[in-house]
């Protein structure tokens, strides 16, 4: 009986042993033995898991040297895939051959070969697929080339269309992609929108790596634009690509535009108008789609509460100095709640870098109350303004002076009862009769010259274009007026 | 032996965690935290005893329980929180869960530090949602009840299938620096279908409540058998628009979609649907139909958690912190007066702190007409027991099948059983085409209690005939 009791105790103990001791812990990546994967999809999934694992290391920390790009891997377009990712790709892809693999797996397999740095196999596979399609099947041929362009540029989105294939081209295969884009646009049935987008994406991919290639892509893009009819230019498809076309213009005419800015804001604005007139035609409706309030006087910022300024009598933007005006979105706390790698926080870092590099630059942050802050009971406006100061200046360490406006509002009648904010003067003034949308977050800013005129509102990032333009404006500010410099 | 140990050992004397055991578990979890900061814990534990039978034979008898622990850690000088869910209660597993939550929180550092604000305190009601009787229905008793339910059908030469379940659940939530909120709840349900062995007829009956004593199994068995016998040998009729008399269960099968649409003010304002009034270009925001008449003016749809027949767990949380579930009148005499929204919406859109919790429990107002009177005043129409497979086709438009008893009414009398029909119509149209309403009664709705009247409506659209009985 005693032994039976011991046996029973042992059984009970065995049953109630802490579960953690008996369980198999899931450890990432679970792809140490990729030999067990037999399909392309399994390999791509394994590579994705390892890549996610590498990108989400806990030691990932926030610092102001973060680049202003969304993906850690895309931080440096020239960087290869991290070694563990590439190793898994190579091991898992070993069973596949570009010359023999079934073409039904073309897209995923092409991505796998690129991930494994087996570009020769990728090219072989692509050549086989194109041969299978044949030279006359235009639509299929364009689709194959389109897939390959996506894979070689690692672009999972093109013209708003999400591309579901896992893509790992690090670095992007720019030369190969350029030849594919060239081949695709030569197919007569490819619509102009697709040509424009292909060149645009090629240019964006190349812009931080190969400026010569990016310049070629910009020129090609503008050539497509120049070949469009007036009807096509009046289309919503054309106007919706205003940002991309303007960016191409900037890239193509960058030197001339910066030279004109050295002469003066008026020269810069005049050159832009001439360039835009060439691409948009004479149709004012189309031109409006490209319009930015450049060259216009920057309205003075109004505020109920000022934070972070020494002299309360000086009007901002400060006359006689180069200014940056940024509108913040305190009503939306998504930027507050994102993690260390978020776009918002990298953008803050970009702004801090600009401030450190140009200490004489006058930065004005423009905010307004919204009647709430985080999860607290609705605070009075002055309390909310103080919370905004703490959020932006103390917590986020944003440089500059903060202007907070008390937002007037009314309420819809019950039972709706929603608070409806009235327009605040700053947003109204910087909307220029609603011809321009005031950005509802920190980027892009308004760059304003020492004469109080808006110079530019479109930049690639705080690290690209903007610093160079600030430097020119500060040089102009420091230099006495000369015959070569035009002052408006 | 502590209650928690007994839970782990599957001791039948404790089938879910009490308030005290949840508090002890939360204290243990907080004890594993390192580096200060805040620890929020939510604990849900439940037990379920069930019997399922088919073709007059029991096919399943089970006794199950499980637990879910959600741990959220926020570290000092870091505003992001890390969240982990586990069902393992040993020290090693809980420690691992807390560490994982802290690692996750650490990745989000440098943001919104000491200005994180928290949800306000509130008091919550104690609705009637617990029944010792339900909790005391043993395995043996469930078996006896099932036997008693299927015996009459078997004696009549019919086949029966059904399901009986009693369930108990403890829900605890501990927001940081606030007292533990706890609610324990029982639910009981019983439903059965009786079918002719040759597939010529089918009848159904069901009931649900937090309190088993409110369910009369014998009456359910009798009703299902009577319906089956009365529905045999149905004839086919042409689909088309018919006046329909919906028994309370059939009415609920459609009205529940109306209640579902009431749960989501943001969706009503911003997405196409029966409660969306379009985009207001002047105000630059989406409008709902709040304040507008949306159904027949005789109808009021409301919910009070203190209603003895409509109790629910008295607090909710939409991620912005917990808040109380309070009484609400969704539709008042046909006018849409409320739509649910959480604290996030209340704070950002209304700049107040009074949310309206979503819920599927509801009471629908009725009228003075009995089903018999509805039949007597119908020249030609259909009497519907219930619907099955109801699902949306597009916003506000639904399709589904009649089931377990459909009869043709001619000249004020039930003339014959008819084969099932597929409907394609909107419950919103139905509630705008009412002719008569009866006395509201509890219906079979195990997930959320509902009290619904029988109703008579005109021009309900049936779009095809169905061969299935």
Interface residues (C-beta under 8 A of the other chain):
Chain A: X12 X15 X16 X18 X19 X20 X21 X23 X56 X58 X60 X61 X62 X331 X333 X336 X337 X338 X339 X340 X345 X370 X371 X372 X373 X374 X375 X376 X377 X378 X387 X390 X391 X395 X412 X413 X414 X415 X416 X417 X418 X419 X420
Chain B: X8 X9 X79 X80 X88 X90 X91 X92 X93 X96 X103 X106 X107 X108 X109 X110 X111 X112 X113 X115 X116 X117 X118 X119 X120 X283 X285 X287 X288 X290 X291 X320 X321 X336 X337 X338 X343 X347 X348 X349 X350 X351 X352 X353
